[in-house]
């Protein structure tokens, strides 16, 4: 995911936080920053009543982030996901409620995108140099085809649940299959934090994890949160469009920041599970607004893999609020779905 040019970073006090410090300015704005799941996070919360137990709020947020890491991390060997990946078993394995919640959404997005969103891409992620493999050569056709044998969410995974999200279990159809949830877990992490904030009676807040956002209520000026979508260039620092965000998640997937050079070629980290290769179309950035951080996160990746034509068609069919930026010969062109245009007209 790419990072937003968020317009809320400078507080009236001029203070910036390091590590995991929590402060409460006179305006009762609480700012928390730190690291989670291999990236950074920031939470800005406004407390109109001034009755929040700041220490308890801090601990609850930290515990939510620790929970997300302990479930979804591909780097922590003892995380729930890592243990599932390491197991060669093809029997049903019980999974936690958060794992189940994310898998339900991953399956939904997989199907509506005709398989372009796929959580079994780990072998290809590693092969193309976006995991531990730092080999500078281009993979051979044979290597790509071998990796593709371990990819296929529908064919290689089975998911079942009873009583809604309760008592869910997951099964590999092939013992060597692994799961990578990096394209959806950060958004879910924002959703977890939101639940904690709401449990403290906080109704106005903005959460950012690795560039994925979740906004509720109003900012300190009594307006919708205003967020800038970056122009898709390597240098960064310039805004393509400023949008108002309220009571929704927002995520951008782009090919212009996270890439590798192999064989003299610039390769996007966005991989197409149909071909086993990085996407090579001209769509460079997709921003999605949805009712949760998790949904926005996964949909942005899915639409970017699809490309502008197919991605826009899916967005129109599924009523997804999406904004597309495509490279053209003399710069960029933008297109947006009807749902996005209607949403912007309401702000």
Secondary structure, DSSP 4 states (H G I P E B T S, - for coil): -PPPEETT-S-TT-----TT-EEE-TT-EEEEEEEETTEEEEEEEE-SS----HHHHHHHHHHHHHHHHHHH-SS-TTSHHHHHHH----S-EE--HHHHHHHHHHHHHHHHTTT-S-TTTHHHHHHTTSSS----SPPPHHHHHHHHTT--HHHHEEEE-SSTTTT-EEEESSTT-----TTTHHHHHHHHHHHHHHHTT--EEEEEETTEEEEES--TTSS-EEEEEEPS-SS---EEEEEEE-SEEEEEEESSSSEEEETTEEEES-EETTTTEE--SSEEEEEEEESSHHHHHHHHHHHHHH-HHHHHHHHHHHT-EEEEEEEETTEEEEEE-HHHHHHHHH-
